[in-house]
Amino acid sequence: MSAEDPDADAPEDDEDLRYFVRIGQTDLDGTKSVERSLTDLNGIGQRAARIIAEDVGVDRRDTFGRLEDDQIEEIVERVEGFAGDVPDWLANHRNDFFDGETTHETGNDLELTRREDINRMKMINAYKGVRHKRGQKVRGQRTKSTGRTEGTIGVNVEAIKEEQAEEAAAEEDEE
């Protein structure tokens, strides 16, 4: 082992490392820890990733790509059935409008479900739907002084200086 060869110190287990692990329609980085890789999946946060790792019996700091195939399959099953394993308050889509079920959406399904819910609120002219249509704040935030998209707040000094310069130039032309 020479100091010039950086790969000489690398473990020989790199052949066992899976660089990409696919869950649903998402490729997760196999070089990261289990917790960090799972948080890359839409709908799975740190708390959910820790719960899933504990349920499977895997250390959350282990490299995700070095896990055995059966452990990875068990993680995939836990992610897909997450809503059934945790209390309702931890799921991200509670009390569905049509069937009243509580689910935990992940990946592209999360964005699709969120978009459908917003469109339904817009169509029935619910208060939140009207706020979405207008592009205003939806969850009760202050709007008197924040969230403004048009114009400027307060005095626009640059515009005043430009107007004064134009007026001065107009007066000089008249003389």
Secondary structure, 3 states (H helix, E strand, C coil): CCCCCHHHCCCHHHHCCCCEEEECCEEEECCCEHHHHHHCCCCCCHHHHHHHHHHHCCCCCCEHHHCCHHHHHHHHHHHHCHHHHCCHHHCCECCCCCCCCCECCCCHHHHHHHHHHHHHHHHCCCHHHHHHHHCCCCCCCCCCCCCCCCCCCCCCHHHHHHHHHHHHHHHHHHC
